[in-house]
Amino acid sequence: MYKKIMVGYDGTPFSDCALKEAIALAKKSGAKLLLVTAPEIDVDPHSLAPGATSFIKKDARAVLDQAAARAKKAGLTCETKIVISTSTREALVEIAQKKKINLIVLGTHGRTGLKRLLMGSTTAGVIGHAPCTVLVVPCP
């Protein structure tokens, strides 16, 4: 069974669906949850504006704290982590490796075809590089 479950969480309805599923799985297996948000920034935030990093982290902290409260309310042990990166996919995969995660749970918006190709997909990238099982939760 799973001992450590990581959820890629950014406050969107898609990540809410993933969190709901991860909470259910963690309760059944007794796993610990790690909620991770990894805002992707293509440039050094300091070059955009002084204090940009702290603003981004503050916003991410608020989102993660709300999600962690949901997990704790369900009776689970929960840790949170914020990583500002140039690649959300790389950040999630790296954290999963370092923390020896057994399962990564991600939400998906269900884009297909050309839209998916043009926009890219963090979920698809994580699936291709993850060191463990990845559960993709569709969100209606």
Secondary structure, DSSP 8 states (H G I E B T S, - for coil): --SEEEEE--SSHHHHHHHHHHHHHHHHHT-EEEEEE--B-SS-HHHH-TTHHHHHHHHHHHHHHHHHHHHHHTT--EEEEE--BS-HHHHHHHHHHHTT-SEEEEEE----HHHHHHH--HHHHHHHH-SSEEEEEE--
